[in-house]
Amino acid sequence: MRTTAVFIAIAALATESAVSQAVEYRSPAGVEYRAQRDTGAIARAESALAANPRNVDLIIQLGIAQSGVRQYGEAIKTFTRGIAIAPQNAVLYRWRGHRYLSTRQFDRAMDDLTRGSRLDSTIYGIWYHLGIVRYARGDFTGAVDAFTRALPRAPDAAERAGATDWLWMSLSRGAGPAGQPPRLAAGGERVCAAAPPLSRRNRARFRDHGGRHQRHRGGDPELRRGQLVPDPR
């Protein structure tokens, strides 16, 4: 019995090690982003869920815990499990869509976030990440719409700053003469004039830099050197 228990423990550790070392995403430049080892949050979430396996809130908590250590593939499976139980739960689509975005599965992210927005149009995270997906796909008009919807729903100043900066990056990609830097799309001044005061600082920064987009200081670090990378949240 003792020998069997030891083998089971070793097998469990091997499985955990394999998950924690999995390559979750490889950037176009060849940079690998690997899952990290659980520091306890996943184990606690799994224990709570085991006692109530159809509790959607506990499923979401497990998926968020997995996301926190970049176990994106496992998180996607967890949110998919939740969707099978509660297919009309917008929060599940918000989180699975976010994780698809983190792993650069843009079409799947678009499907989930769009569906989530139809189920519940009041969720900030849906509009914010839908804006990033649209931006990544070159739909800057659609991105402007999403970030404009996200701004009044931002939960705090950091997220408001991030959404505002993404909005300005989207507006700055308005069509300009061939070979010229991006410029604000028509209506950009009017849209951002109505944004929170933080946008004035961003507006000055865009003018100073000739409309070149800068990575925002708040919110998810999805854009780095012009290239989307996974965020740890």
Backbone as CSV, one residue per row, in Angstrom:
resi,resn,N_x,N_y,N_z,CA_x,CA_y,CA_z,C_x,C_y,C_z
1,MET,0.822,-1.207,0.000,0.000,0.000,0.000,0.856,1.257,0.000
2,ARG,1.917,1.205,0.829,2.780,2.372,0.903,3.484,2.620,-0.429
3,THR,3.918,1.497,-1.061,4.583,1.617,-2.362,3.638,2.207,-3.392
4,THR,2.390,1.757,-3.382,1.388,2.280,-4.317,1.177,3.768,-4.110
5,ALA,1.104,4.191,-2.861,0.903,5.614,-2.563,2.067,6.445,-3.068
6,VAL,3.268,5.905,-2.926,4.454,6.625,-3.413,4.392,6.781,-4.922
7,PHE,4.026,5.716,-5.628,3.929,5.780,-7.091,2.879,6.791,-7.531
8,ILE,1.753,6.822,-6.814,0.690,7.772,-7.146,1.190,9.202,-6.948
9,ALA,1.909,9.438,-5.856,2.439,10.777,-5.583,3.428,11.192,-6.654
10,ILE,4.306,10.247,-7.059,5.292,10.551,-8.102,4.605,10.864,-9.418
11,ALA,3.575,10.094,-9.744,2.830,10.325,-10.989,2.160,11.691,-10.976
12,ALA,1.603,12.071,-9.827,0.944,13.376,-9.712,1.939,14.497,-9.895
13,LEU,3.126,14.350,-9.309,4.161,15.373,-9.457,4.627,15.466,-10.900
14,ALA,4.753,14.333,-11.574,5.174,14.332,-12.977,4.151,15.036,-13.855
15,THR,2.871,14.790,-13.576,1.807,15.443,-14.347,1.834,16.946,-14.135
16,GLU,1.995,17.357,-12.871,2.049,18.787,-12.561,3.238,19.442,-13.245
17,SER,4.386,18.738,-13.239,5.592,19.284,-13.871,5.388,19.451,-15.368
18,ALA,4.733,18.451,-15.998,4.492,18.524,-17.440,3.607,19.700,-17.781
19,VAL,2.552,19.910,-16.972,1.649,21.034,-17.215,2.379,22.360,-17.024
20,SER,3.195,22.439,-15.962,3.855,23.706,-15.646,4.930,24.073,-16.657
21,GLN,5.415,23.084,-17.416,6.460,23.368,-18.403,5.927,23.463,-19.821
22,ALA,4.635,23.283,-20.010,4.060,23.285,-21.360,4.240,24.641,-22.035
23,VAL,4.530,24.607,-23.324,4.610,25.837,-24.108,3.191,26.270,-24.441
24,GLU,2.762,27.388,-23.866,1.396,27.857,-24.067,1.266,28.716,-25.316
25,TYR,2.354,29.337,-25.706,2.299,30.234,-26.853,3.709,30.461,-27.377
26,ARG,3.849,30.502,-28.684,5.125,30.818,-29.324,4.904,31.999,-30.254
27,SER,5.593,33.096,-30.018,5.388,34.319,-30.787,5.946,34.154,-32.195
28,PRO,5.516,35.020,-33.127,6.068,34.970,-34.489,7.590,35.116,-34.505
29,ALA,8.148,35.746,-33.470,9.600,35.913,-33.388,10.279,34.683,-32.793
30,GLY,9.469,33.683,-32.394,10.033,32.451,-31.862,10.193,32.415,-30.354
31,VAL,9.703,33.438,-29.663,9.795,33.461,-28.205,8.735,32.537,-27.625
32,GLU,9.141,31.643,-26.721,8.219,30.702,-26.109,7.741,31.209,-24.752
33,TYR,6.448,31.094,-24.522,5.851,31.450,-23.236,5.332,30.161,-22.613
34,ARG,5.948,29.768,-21.496,5.633,28.495,-20.860,4.748,28.672,-19.633
35,ALA,3.966,27.643,-19.361,3.163,27.632,-18.144,4.091,27.584,-16.935
36,GLN,3.605,28.092,-15.827,4.383,28.120,-14.593,3.784,27.153,-13.571
37,ARG,4.546,26.882,-12.528,4.104,25.943,-11.498,3.047,26.594,-10.596
38,ASP,2.084,25.802,-10.194,1.059,26.275,-9.261,1.685,26.599,-7.911
39,THR,1.322,27.748,-7.365,1.829,28.127,-6.042,0.785,27.899,-4.942
40,GLY,-0.294,27.244,-5.308,-1.323,26.923,-4.324,-2.721,27.338,-4.718
41,ALA,-2.828,28.375,-5.555,-4.151,28.888,-5.932,-4.959,27.853,-6.712
42,ILE,-4.304,27.140,-7.625,-5.012,26.130,-8.418,-5.477,24.982,-7.527
43,ALA,-4.605,24.531,-6.657,-4.971,23.424,-5.759,-6.168,23.785,-4.890
44,ARG,-6.174,25.006,-4.388,-7.306,25.433,-3.552,-8.588,25.523,-4.373
45,ALA,-8.477,26.049,-5.601,-9.657,26.170,-6.458,-10.184,24.802,-6.861
46,GLU,-9.276,23.865,-7.131,-9.689,22.505,-7.490,-10.378,21.821,-6.313
47,SER,-9.864,22.048,-5.117,-10.466,21.441,-3.925,-11.879,21.960,-3.698
48,ALA,-12.053,23.270,-3.861,-13.386,23.857,-3.689,-14.348,23.339,-4.750
49,LEU,-13.859,23.220,-5.975,-14.715,22.763,-7.066,-15.080,21.300,-6.916
50,ALA,-14.178,20.504,-6.374,-14.456,19.072,-6.179,-15.660,18.853,-5.275
51,ALA,-15.862,19.777,-4.352,-16.996,19.661,-3.431,-18.300,20.126,-4.067
52,ASN,-18.199,20.857,-5.156,-19.400,21.384,-5.820,-19.095,21.544,-7.308
53,PRO,-18.982,20.430,-8.030,-18.444,20.424,-9.394,-19.269,21.151,-10.457
54,ARG,-20.500,21.503,-10.180,-21.305,22.213,-11.173,-21.506,23.689,-10.813
55,ASN,-20.731,24.165,-9.859,-20.808,25.564,-9.455,-20.003,26.407,-10.437
56,VAL,-20.680,27.210,-11.231,-20.022,27.977,-12.295,-19.046,29.000,-11.728
57,ASP,-19.383,29.621,-10.611,-18.469,30.595,-10.002,-17.152,29.933,-9.613
58,LEU,-17.226,28.703,-9.098,-16.012,27.989,-8.719,-15.222,27.557,-9.949
59,ILE,-15.915,27.233,-11.020,-15.246,26.901,-12.281,-14.477,28.120,-12.793
60,ILE,-15.107,29.282,-12.731,-14.447,30.509,-13.176,-13.225,30.795,-12.303
61,GLN,-13.355,30.598,-11.005,-12.221,30.832,-10.105,-11.051,29.916,-10.424
62,LEU,-11.345,28.660,-10.778,-10.278,27.735,-11.160,-9.607,28.204,-12.449
63,GLY,-10.399,28.603,-13.430,-9.835,29.074,-14.690,-8.958,30.304,-14.515
64,ILE,-9.385,31.199,-13.634,-8.593,32.401,-13.360,-7.292,32.026,-12.657
65,ALA,-7.354,31.073,-11.728,-6.149,30.616,-11.039,-5.162,29.994,-12.036
66,GLN,-5.675,29.204,-12.963,-4.812,28.604,-13.990,-4.215,29.685,-14.888
67,SER,-4.999,30.680,-15.202,-4.507,31.785,-16.027,-3.381,32.536,-15.323
68,GLY,-3.479,32.625,-13.995,-2.502,33.378,-13.222,-1.096,32.821,-13.315
69,VAL,-0.969,31.533,-13.669,0.355,30.940,-13.855,0.526,30.493,-15.307
70,ARG,-0.169,31.166,-16.190,-0.059,30.965,-17.639,-0.397,29.544,-18.088
71,GLN,-1.222,28.851,-17.360,-1.706,27.548,-17.819,-2.947,27.791,-18.682
72,TYR,-2.717,28.448,-19.808,-3.815,28.916,-20.644,-4.613,27.768,-21.254
73,GLY,-3.921,26.730,-21.696,-4.631,25.593,-22.274,-5.559,24.948,-21.267
74,GLU,-5.081,24.782,-20.038,-5.912,24.218,-18.990,-7.073,25.144,-18.644
75,ALA,-6.800,26.446,-18.649,-7.858,27.418,-18.359,-8.950,27.367,-19.423
76,ILE,-8.552,27.253,-20.672,-9.532,27.168,-21.760,-10.421,25.928,-21.568
77,LYS,-9.814,24.809,-21.187,-10.596,23.589,-20.918,-11.566,23.815,-19.757
78,THR,-11.086,24.529,-18.744,-11.938,24.780,-17.577,-13.133,25.643,-17.947
79,PHE,-12.901,26.729,-18.691,-14.012,27.595,-19.081,-14.955,26.878,-20.046
80,THR,-14.403,26.012,-20.888,-15.247,25.218,-21.795,-16.148,24.285,-20.982
81,ARG,-15.611,23.725,-19.931,-16.402,22.891,-19.020,-17.554,23.707,-18.424
82,GLY,-17.268,24.936,-18.044,-18.315,25.799,-17.503,-19.385,26.125,-18.529
83,ILE,-18.962,26.370,-19.762,-19.916,26.711,-20.826,-20.847,25.535,-21.113
84,ALA,-20.341,24.320,-20.972,-21.196,23.143,-21.171,-22.301,23.093,-20.123
85,ILE,-22.011,23.637,-18.932,-23.002,23.662,-17.851,-23.917,24.875,-17.966
86,ALA,-23.330,26.015,-18.318,-24.094,27.280,-18.368,-23.796,28.014,-19.670
87,PRO,-24.365,27.565,-20.793,-24.051,28.138,-22.112,-24.503,29.586,-22.303
88,GLN,-25.288,30.123,-21.384,-25.738,31.513,-21.511,-25.007,32.439,-20.528
89,ASN,-23.934,31.948,-19.940,-23.185,32.748,-18.974,-22.137,33.580,-19.703
90,ALA,-22.348,34.893,-19.771,-21.456,35.779,-20.525,-20.052,35.836,-19.937
91,VAL,-19.931,35.698,-18.616,-18.619,35.792,-17.967,-17.701,34.662,-18.427
92,LEU,-18.249,33.491,-18.657,-17.452,32.379,-19.151,-16.889,32.679,-20.540
93,TYR,-17.693,33.289,-21.397,-17.207,33.650,-22.727,-16.175,34.773,-22.642
94,ARG,-16.377,35.675,-21.674,-15.405,36.750,-21.470,-14.027,36.162,-21.168
95,TRP,-13.988,35.179,-20.242,-12.707,34.629,-19.828,-12.109,33.689,-20.863
96,ARG,-12.941,32.848,-21.487,-12.369,31.959,-22.500,-11.894,32.761,-23.704
97,GLY,-12.656,33.792,-24.073,-12.225,34.649,-25.171,-10.907,35.339,-24.863
98,HIS,-10.738,35.776,-23.618,-9.486,36.402,-23.187,-8.328,35.424,-23.313
99,ARG,-8.545,34.188,-22.923,-7.477,33.204,-23.003,-7.179,32.829,-24.454
100,TYR,-8.169,32.798,-25.308,-7.893,32.596,-26.731,-7.061,33.754,-27.266
101,LEU,-7.356,34.955,-26.814,-6.568,36.121,-27.216,-5.127,35.979,-26.738
102,SER,-4.947,35.534,-25.504,-3.601,35.375,-24.949,-2.754,34.405,-25.764
103,THR,-3.403,33.416,-26.375,-2.692,32.425,-27.166,-2.817,32.700,-28.666
104,ARG,-3.232,33.908,-28.992,-3.295,34.399,-30.374,-4.251,33.607,-31.265
105,GLN,-5.272,33.045,-30.674,-6.320,32.374,-31.450,-7.430,33.396,-31.691
106,PHE,-7.161,34.320,-32.604,-8.008,35.494,-32.760,-9.431,35.171,-33.202
107,ASP,-9.598,34.225,-34.109,-10.949,33.902,-34.581,-11.808,33.356,-33.437
108,ARG,-11.235,32.470,-32.645,-11.985,31.919,-31.515,-12.249,32.982,-30.460
109,ALA,-11.269,33.848,-30.244,-11.466,34.940,-29.290,-12.592,35.846,-29.757
110,MET,-12.609,36.159,-31.040,-13.657,37.013,-31.598,-15.027,36.383,-31.410
111,ASP,-15.135,35.092,-31.686,-16.423,34.402,-31.539,-16.915,34.457,-30.090
112,ASP,-16.023,34.149,-29.150,-16.436,34.114,-27.746,-16.806,35.498,-27.226
113,LEU,-15.968,36.483,-27.510,-16.215,37.826,-26.981,-17.443,38.461,-27.624
114,THR,-17.650,38.184,-28.903,-18.843,38.702,-29.573,-20.096,38.083,-28.968
115,ARG,-20.049,36.778,-28.751,-21.211,36.113,-28.138,-21.439,36.640,-26.728
116,GLY,-20.357,36.822,-25.983,-20.484,37.353,-24.635,-21.115,38.728,-24.612
117,SER,-20.742,39.568,-25.584,-21.303,40.924,-25.637,-22.789,40.909,-25.937
118,ARG,-23.241,39.895,-26.667,-24.668,39.782,-26.973,-25.462,39.275,-25.767
119,LEU,-24.803,38.461,-24.954,-25.460,37.943,-23.757,-25.529,39.001,-22.655
120,ASP,-24.467,39.814,-22.561,-24.415,40.854,-21.523,-23.522,41.980,-22.019
121,SER,-24.118,43.093,-22.357,-23.372,44.217,-22.944,-22.760,45.135,-21.898
122,THR,-22.837,44.768,-20.627,-22.359,45.655,-19.561,-20.987,45.262,-19.011
123,ILE,-20.383,44.191,-19.515,-19.137,43.676,-18.948,-17.930,44.363,-19.585
124,TYR,-17.189,45.078,-18.787,-16.012,45.808,-19.275,-15.014,44.897,-19.980
125,GLY,-14.672,43.763,-19.355,-13.653,42.882,-19.906,-13.982,42.348,-21.280
126,ILE,-15.252,42.208,-21.583,-15.653,41.754,-22.912,-15.312,42.812,-23.952
127,TRP,-15.722,44.058,-23.701,-15.488,45.123,-24.685,-14.009,45.442,-24.825
128,TYR,-13.304,45.444,-23.698,-11.878,45.760,-23.731,-11.120,44.748,-24.592
129,HIS,-11.332,43.466,-24.349,-10.598,42.445,-25.089,-11.120,42.285,-26.510
130,LEU,-12.395,42.558,-26.725,-12.912,42.557,-28.087,-12.230,43.661,-28.889
131,GLY,-11.988,44.803,-28.248,-11.271,45.883,-28.919,-9.867,45.468,-29.315
132,ILE,-9.175,44.739,-28.430,-7.818,44.294,-28.747,-7.824,43.300,-29.908
133,VAL,-8.794,42.383,-29.908,-8.887,41.413,-31.007,-9.124,42.146,-32.330
134,ARG,-10.045,43.096,-32.326,-10.320,43.834,-33.558,-9.094,44.616,-34.015
135,TYR,-8.388,45.212,-33.069,-7.168,45.954,-33.398,-6.141,45.013,-34.034
136,ALA,-5.958,43.834,-33.438,-4.979,42.874,-33.934,-5.329,42.400,-35.341
137,ARG,-6.611,42.378,-35.658,-7.054,41.944,-36.992,-7.128,43.087,-37.989
138,GLY,-6.768,44.293,-37.555,-6.770,45.430,-38.466,-8.096,46.134,-38.604
139,ASP,-9.076,45.752,-37.775,-10.387,46.410,-37.805,-10.365,47.569,-36.803
140,PHE,-9.753,48.671,-37.199,-9.559,49.777,-36.269,-10.863,50.513,-35.966
141,THR,-11.768,50.566,-36.933,-13.076,51.174,-36.679,-13.838,50.362,-35.636
142,GLY,-13.796,49.034,-35.780,-14.440,48.173,-34.797,-13.784,48.271,-33.434
143,ALA,-12.458,48.442,-33.426,-11.742,48.590,-32.165,-12.157,49.871,-31.459
144,VAL,-12.301,50.962,-32.222,-12.746,52.234,-31.638,-14.105,52.055,-30.974
145,ASP,-15.012,51.365,-31.654,-16.340,51.130,-31.096,-16.253,50.351,-29.779
146,ALA,-15.425,49.298,-29.762,-15.318,48.466,-28.560,-14.711,49.239,-27.394
147,PHE,-13.628,49.972,-27.637,-12.985,50.704,-26.536,-13.852,51.871,-26.059
148,THR,-14.624,52.451,-26.970,-15.554,53.509,-26.570,-16.622,52.942,-25.634
149,ARG,-17.066,51.719,-25.908,-18.038,51.063,-25.032,-17.392,50.630,-23.710
150,ALA,-16.102,50.267,-23.757,-15.419,49.808,-22.546,-15.174,50.947,-21.562
151,LEU,-14.822,52.129,-22.061,-14.390,53.225,-21.190,-15.335,53.535,-20.030
152,PRO,-16.615,53.747,-20.276,-17.493,54.090,-19.138,-17.700,52.934,-18.164
153,ARG,-17.256,51.737,-18.527,-17.424,50.568,-17.665,-16.120,50.181,-16.964
154,ALA,-15.050,50.937,-17.185,-13.756,50.610,-16.577,-13.873,50.577,-15.061
155,PRO,-13.358,49.536,-14.416,-13.532,49.385,-12.965,-12.612,50.260,-12.120
156,ASP,-11.507,50.760,-12.703,-10.594,51.584,-11.913,-9.768,52.469,-12.853
157,ALA,-8.937,53.314,-12.256,-8.167,54.286,-13.035,-7.165,53.615,-13.968
158,ALA,-6.546,52.520,-13.521,-5.561,51.849,-14.364,-6.207,51.287,-15.624
159,GLU,-7.362,50.629,-15.455,-8.056,50.092,-16.619,-8.572,51.209,-17.513
160,ARG,-9.021,52.313,-16.907,-9.488,53.449,-17.698,-8.342,54.023,-18.539
161,ALA,-7.154,54.114,-17.935,-5.992,54.600,-18.668,-5.654,53.662,-19.818
162,GLY,-5.708,52.345,-19.549,-5.408,51.379,-20.596,-6.393,51.442,-21.740
163,ALA,-7.693,51.469,-21.420,-8.723,51.525,-22.458,-8.624,52.813,-23.260
164,THR,-8.303,53.919,-22.576,-8.158,55.200,-23.269,-6.994,55.157,-24.245
165,ASP,-5.880,54.584,-23.813,-4.718,54.524,-24.686,-4.974,53.620,-25.887
166,TRP,-5.647,52.474,-25.639,-6.001,51.603,-26.759,-6.952,52.325,-27.718
167,LEU,-7.861,53.118,-27.167,-8.767,53.880,-28.016,-7.978,54.832,-28.906
168,TRP,-6.999,55.515,-28.315,-6.197,56.448,-29.118,-5.315,55.738,-30.121
169,MET,-4.805,54.558,-29.766,-4.033,53.793,-30.743,-4.923,53.413,-31.924
170,SER,-6.167,53.061,-31.646,-7.096,52.686,-32.712,-7.449,53.884,-33.574
171,LEU,-7.727,55.012,-32.918,-8.045,56.222,-33.668,-6.859,56.686,-34.503
172,SER,-5.655,56.491,-34.002,-4.460,56.964,-34.701,-4.185,56.172,-35.960
173,ARG,-4.832,55.016,-36.108,-4.619,54.206,-37.296,-5.579,54.544,-38.421
174,GLY,-6.191,55.709,-38.346,-7.053,56.165,-39.423,-6.263,56.302,-40.717
175,ALA,-6.933,56.136,-41.822,-6.252,56.160,-43.122,-5.567,57.493,-43.362
176,GLY,-4.311,57.440,-43.823,-3.558,58.633,-44.174,-2.936,58.452,-45.546
177,PRO,-2.311,59.486,-46.098,-1.652,59.366,-47.399,-0.595,58.272,-47.367
178,ALA,-0.372,57.643,-48.497,0.609,56.571,-48.572,1.970,57.058,-48.091
179,GLY,2.593,56.249,-47.216,3.912,56.593,-46.731,3.925,57.566,-45.583
180,GLN,2.746,58.054,-45.171,2.675,59.017,-44.084,2.335,58.308,-42.778
181,PRO,2.726,58.891,-41.622,2.375,58.274,-40.336,0.870,58.207,-40.159
182,PRO,0.376,57.268,-39.364,-1.065,57.202,-39.098,-1.554,58.503,-38.498
183,ARG,-2.808,58.844,-38.760,-3.378,60.056,-38.185,-4.708,59.713,-37.538
184,LEU,-5.193,60.605,-36.726,-6.475,60.363,-36.078,-7.579,60.233,-37.107
185,ALA,-8.396,59.204,-36.934,-9.525,59.023,-37.836,-10.540,60.131,-37.620
186,ALA,-11.388,60.322,-38.615,-12.423,61.355,-38.516,-13.250,61.136,-37.264
187,GLY,-13.471,62.192,-36.517,-14.261,62.104,-35.300,-13.454,61.763,-34.066
188,GLY,-12.152,61.533,-34.245,-11.328,61.121,-33.125,-11.281,62.148,-32.014
189,GLU,-11.127,63.419,-32.364,-11.077,64.459,-31.348,-12.387,64.510,-30.573
190,ARG,-13.505,64.352,-31.273,-14.808,64.431,-30.615,-14.999,63.259,-29.659
191,VAL,-14.615,62.044,-30.099,-14.792,60.864,-29.260,-13.957,60.968,-27.995
192,CYS,-12.687,61.317,-28.132,-11.805,61.320,-26.971,-11.960,62.561,-26.114
193,ALA,-12.582,63.600,-26.663,-12.856,64.770,-25.834,-13.854,64.402,-24.742
194,ALA,-14.672,63.386,-25.023,-15.675,62.954,-24.054,-15.138,61.880,-23.110
195,ALA,-13.895,61.436,-23.346,-13.296,60.410,-22.504,-12.834,61.019,-21.187
196,PRO,-12.460,60.189,-20.209,-12.011,60.709,-18.915,-10.789,61.609,-19.064
197,PRO,-10.484,62.440,-18.053,-9.373,63.388,-18.133,-8.038,62.766,-18.496
198,LEU,-7.809,61.484,-18.156,-6.544,60.852,-18.483,-6.261,60.880,-19.971
199,SER,-7.301,60.924,-20.792,-7.096,60.886,-22.234,-6.406,62.137,-22.747
200,ARG,-6.511,63.264,-22.025,-5.855,64.486,-22.486,-4.340,64.303,-22.510
201,ARG,-3.829,63.584,-21.509,-2.407,63.319,-21.459,-2.002,62.427,-22.632
202,ASN,-2.846,61.424,-22.902,-2.563,60.539,-24.023,-2.637,61.286,-25.352
203,ARG,-3.587,62.215,-25.450,-3.732,62.988,-26.681,-2.468,63.792,-26.948
204,ALA,-1.922,64.433,-25.922,-0.695,65.208,-26.083,0.453,64.303,-26.491
205,ARG,0.479,63.096,-25.895,1.554,62.174,-26.213,1.490,61.735,-27.670
206,PHE,0.264,61.503,-28.174,0.128,61.107,-29.571,0.574,62.228,-30.501
207,ARG,0.229,63.468,-30.167,0.654,64.583,-31.006,2.166,64.708,-30.997
208,ASP,2.764,64.562,-29.815,4.217,64.692,-29.686,4.953,63.625,-30.478
209,HIS,4.347,62.462,-30.601,5.002,61.354,-31.281,4.477,61.156,-32.704
210,GLY,3.829,62.155,-33.248,3.381,62.076,-34.630,2.382,60.978,-34.886
211,GLY,1.612,60.615,-33.857,0.565,59.618,-34.047,1.043,58.192,-33.910
212,ARG,2.309,57.983,-33.579,2.782,56.603,-33.411,2.225,56.029,-32.122
213,HIS,1.720,54.795,-32.185,1.090,54.238,-30.988,2.146,53.802,-29.984
214,GLN,1.787,53.997,-28.698,2.643,53.621,-27.585,1.909,52.572,-26.755
215,ARG,2.664,51.726,-26.081,2.046,50.740,-25.211,1.463,51.449,-24.008
216,HIS,0.206,51.091,-23.664,-0.434,51.755,-22.542,0.213,51.348,-21.223
217,ARG,0.053,52.198,-20.220,0.652,51.947,-18.914,-0.293,51.213,-17.971
218,GLY,-1.572,51.176,-18.327,-2.533,50.483,-17.487,-3.169,49.347,-18.257
219,GLY,-3.832,48.434,-17.540,-4.521,47.340,-18.194,-3.575,46.225,-18.606
220,ASP,-4.018,45.358,-19.515,-3.251,44.184,-19.901,-2.100,44.529,-20.840
221,PRO,-0.904,44.002,-20.586,0.235,44.252,-21.470,0.203,43.339,-22.688
222,GLU,-0.858,43.423,-23.495,-0.994,42.541,-24.648,-0.176,43.016,-25.850
223,LEU,0.147,44.309,-25.881,0.852,44.831,-27.037,2.258,45.217,-26.630
224,ARG,3.237,44.621,-27.248,4.623,44.901,-26.910,5.439,44.975,-28.192
225,ARG,6.037,46.125,-28.424,6.830,46.326,-29.645,6.019,45.995,-30.887
226,GLY,4.765,46.415,-30.886,3.923,46.219,-32.054,3.445,44.795,-32.239
227,GLN,3.627,43.939,-31.225,3.303,42.530,-31.390,2.532,42.044,-30.170
228,LEU,1.452,41.327,-30.391,0.646,40.832,-29.276,1.344,39.664,-28.600
229,VAL,1.393,39.720,-27.275,1.956,38.616,-26.498,0.987,38.304,-25.374
230,PRO,1.059,37.100,-24.800,0.139,36.757,-23.719,0.379,37.600,-22.483
231,ASP,-0.677,37.869,-21.750,-0.557,38.578,-20.479,-0.787,37.579,-19.363
232,PRO,-0.262,37.842,-18.177,-0.369,36.862,-17.103,-1.682,36.897,-16.357
233,ARG,-2.625,37.759,-16.757,-3.839,37.910,-15.971,-4.991,37.107,-16.526
